[in-house]
Amino acid sequence: MNRFKHFISQSFIGGVLVIAPIIILLLGLRWAVNSVQALIAPMTTPLVRLTGAPALAIDALVISLILLTCFIVGTIVATSAGRWIQNFIDAHLARFAPGYRLIRDIIQQMFGTNSNSPFTKGEAAIVQLYGTQSPARATAIITSRHSNGWYTVFVPTGPNPTSGFVYHLPPDCVEPRPDIKLDAAFKSIISCGAGSSELGVIVPPSK
């Protein structure tokens, strides 16, 4: 009887582990689709009424036009005149909308277009946040080196590496690891530490 109960419970749990991620993914996709439709509704609703076309076709058309507009704007911004226009707009928007610059910087950091972005220009390191006598170690990204030898590092949080903490540490607490690629470090952080053994985090390489 106990074996039968164990079999039933294990089968049920196994089914949940398979089906639950699929359901969550579908719910996430539905939320994303509904959010996009709500954002473009001011443009799609008049077109649907005017043309009588299916709403889905109008949604696809509007999204295609938005993507095309992004491509055209990106092409223009790549020119010197376009960069001047962008800087002019940025300066005025930052003056009248203080939150604009913060939002812009976050998006640039996420897409790696910021020249100072730690996600593209940083260097992986293993740091001891609580001094050399502490066994605790953390995966970090070196964001700045100072003239006195100190480092400024960014320690991402898992599973979301875009958030984290900034620390200023002496050189004896920072072990730069050029052998660790940034994508491998972020993969481990996103996985909440899984794969850290492949990075050599616990046992540092011999020098």
C-alpha positions as CSV (number, residue, x, y, z in Angstrom):
1,M,0.0,0.0,0.0
2,N,2.9,2.4,0.9
3,R,4.5,1.6,-2.5
4,F,1.3,2.4,-4.3
5,K,0.9,5.7,-2.4
6,H,4.5,6.6,-3.2
7,F,4.0,5.7,-6.8
8,I,0.9,7.9,-7.0
9,S,2.6,10.9,-5.3
10,Q,5.7,10.6,-7.4
11,S,3.7,10.4,-10.6
12,F,1.6,13.4,-9.6
13,I,4.7,15.5,-8.6
14,G,6.4,14.4,-11.9
15,G,3.4,15.5,-13.9
16,V,3.3,18.9,-12.1
17,L,7.0,19.5,-12.8
18,V,6.4,18.9,-16.5
19,I,3.1,20.7,-16.9
20,A,3.6,23.7,-14.5
21,P,6.5,25.3,-16.5
22,I,4.5,25.0,-19.7
23,I,1.5,26.6,-18.1
24,I,3.6,29.4,-16.6
25,L,5.2,30.0,-20.0
26,L,1.8,30.2,-21.7
27,L,0.6,32.6,-19.1
28,G,3.6,34.8,-19.5
29,L,3.2,34.8,-23.3
30,R,-0.5,35.7,-22.9
31,W,0.4,38.5,-20.5
32,A,3.0,39.8,-23.0
33,V,0.6,39.7,-25.9
34,N,-2.2,41.4,-23.9
35,S,0.3,44.1,-22.7
36,V,1.5,44.8,-26.3
37,Q,-2.1,44.9,-27.6
38,A,-3.0,47.4,-24.8
39,L,-0.1,49.6,-25.7
40,I,-0.9,49.7,-29.5
41,A,-4.7,49.8,-29.0
42,P,-4.8,53.6,-29.7
43,M,-3.3,52.9,-33.1
44,T,-5.0,49.6,-33.9
45,T,-8.6,50.4,-32.8
46,P,-9.2,53.2,-35.4
47,L,-7.6,51.1,-38.2
48,V,-9.9,48.2,-37.4
49,R,-13.0,50.4,-37.5
50,L,-11.8,52.1,-40.7
51,T,-10.8,49.0,-42.6
52,G,-12.9,46.3,-41.1
53,A,-9.9,44.0,-41.2
54,P,-9.3,41.3,-38.5
55,A,-7.9,42.8,-35.3
56,L,-5.0,40.2,-35.4
57,A,-3.9,41.4,-38.9
58,I,-4.0,45.0,-37.8
59,D,-2.0,44.2,-34.7
60,A,0.7,42.5,-36.8
61,L,0.7,45.4,-39.2
62,V,1.2,48.0,-36.5
63,I,3.9,45.9,-34.7
64,S,5.7,45.6,-38.1
65,L,5.5,49.3,-38.6
66,I,6.9,50.0,-35.1
67,L,9.8,47.6,-35.8
68,L,10.4,49.2,-39.1
69,T,10.4,52.6,-37.4
70,C,13.0,51.4,-34.9
71,F,15.2,50.2,-37.7
72,I,14.9,53.5,-39.6
73,V,15.6,55.6,-36.4
74,G,18.6,53.3,-35.6
75,T,20.0,53.8,-39.1
76,I,19.6,57.6,-38.8
77,V,21.2,57.7,-35.3
78,A,24.3,55.8,-36.7
79,T,25.1,59.0,-38.7
80,S,26.8,62.0,-37.3
81,A,23.7,64.2,-37.9
82,G,21.5,61.6,-36.2
83,R,23.8,61.4,-33.2
84,W,23.6,65.2,-32.9
85,I,19.8,65.1,-33.0
86,Q,19.8,62.3,-30.4
87,N,22.0,64.3,-28.1
88,F,19.8,67.4,-28.6
89,I,16.7,65.4,-27.7
90,D,18.3,63.7,-24.8
91,A,19.5,67.0,-23.3
92,H,16.0,68.5,-23.5
93,L,14.1,65.4,-22.3
94,A,16.5,65.0,-19.4
95,R,15.7,68.6,-18.4
96,F,11.9,68.3,-18.5
97,A,11.6,64.6,-17.6
98,P,14.2,63.7,-14.9
99,G,13.4,60.0,-15.1
100,Y,14.2,59.8,-18.8
101,R,18.0,59.6,-18.4
102,L,17.7,56.8,-15.8
103,I,15.4,54.8,-18.1
104,R,17.7,55.3,-21.0
105,D,20.7,54.2,-19.1
106,I,19.0,51.1,-17.8
107,I,17.9,50.1,-21.3
108,Q,21.4,50.8,-22.7
109,Q,22.9,48.6,-19.9
110,M,20.5,45.8,-20.7
111,F,21.3,45.8,-24.4
112,G,25.0,46.4,-23.9
113,T,25.1,49.6,-26.0
114,N,26.6,51.7,-23.1
115,S,30.3,51.9,-23.5
116,N,30.7,51.6,-19.7
117,S,28.3,48.7,-19.4
118,P,29.7,46.0,-17.1
119,F,27.8,43.5,-19.1
120,T,30.1,44.0,-22.1
121,K,33.2,45.8,-20.9
122,G,33.7,44.4,-17.4
123,E,36.1,41.8,-16.2
124,A,35.1,38.8,-14.1
125,A,36.6,38.4,-10.7
126,I,36.3,36.5,-7.5
127,V,36.0,38.7,-4.4
128,Q,36.2,38.4,-0.7
129,L,33.6,40.9,0.6
130,Y,34.4,40.5,4.3
131,G,38.2,40.5,4.2
132,T,40.9,37.9,3.4
133,Q,40.3,36.1,6.6
134,S,36.7,35.2,5.6
135,P,36.1,32.1,3.5
136,A,33.1,33.6,1.8
137,R,33.7,34.4,-1.9
138,A,31.5,36.0,-4.5
139,T,31.4,36.2,-8.3
140,A,31.8,39.8,-9.3
141,I,32.4,42.1,-12.3
142,I,35.2,44.6,-12.1
143,T,33.8,48.0,-13.2
144,S,36.6,50.3,-12.2
145,R,40.3,50.3,-11.2
146,H,41.6,53.1,-9.0
147,S,45.0,54.7,-8.9
148,N,45.6,53.5,-5.3
149,G,45.1,49.9,-6.4
150,W,41.5,49.5,-5.1
151,Y,38.7,48.1,-7.2
152,T,35.1,49.0,-7.7
153,V,33.1,45.8,-8.4
154,F,29.5,44.9,-9.2
155,V,28.2,41.8,-7.5
156,P,25.0,40.7,-9.4
157,T,22.2,38.9,-7.7
158,G,20.7,35.7,-9.0
159,P,18.7,34.8,-10.9
160,N,18.4,38.5,-12.1
161,P,22.0,39.7,-12.9
162,T,20.8,43.3,-13.7
163,S,20.4,44.0,-10.0
164,G,23.1,43.7,-7.4
165,F,25.5,45.6,-5.2
166,V,28.5,47.9,-5.7
167,Y,31.5,47.4,-3.5
168,H,34.9,49.2,-3.2
169,L,37.5,46.7,-2.2
170,P,41.3,46.7,-1.6
171,P,43.4,44.7,-4.1
172,D,44.0,41.8,-1.7
173,C,40.2,41.1,-1.6
174,V,39.9,41.0,-5.4
175,E,41.1,38.2,-7.7
176,P,40.7,39.2,-11.3
177,R,39.8,36.2,-13.5
178,P,40.4,36.9,-17.2
179,D,40.0,33.2,-17.8
180,I,36.3,33.4,-16.9
181,K,34.2,34.7,-19.8
182,L,31.5,37.2,-18.9
183,D,28.7,35.1,-20.5
184,A,29.8,32.1,-18.5
185,A,29.8,34.1,-15.3
186,F,26.4,35.5,-15.9
187,K,25.1,32.1,-16.9
188,S,26.2,30.8,-13.5
189,I,24.5,33.8,-11.8
190,I,21.3,33.3,-13.6
191,S,21.4,29.7,-12.6
192,C,21.8,30.7,-8.9
193,G,25.3,29.4,-8.7
194,A,24.9,26.2,-10.8
195,G,28.0,25.6,-12.8
196,S,30.3,27.5,-10.4
197,S,32.6,24.5,-10.2
198,E,33.4,24.9,-14.0
199,L,34.4,28.5,-13.3
200,G,36.9,27.5,-10.6
201,V,35.3,29.7,-8.1
202,I,35.9,27.6,-5.0
203,V,39.5,26.6,-5.7
204,P,41.4,29.4,-7.4
205,P,43.8,28.5,-10.2
206,S,47.4,28.1,-9.3
207,K,49.6,31.2,-9.9
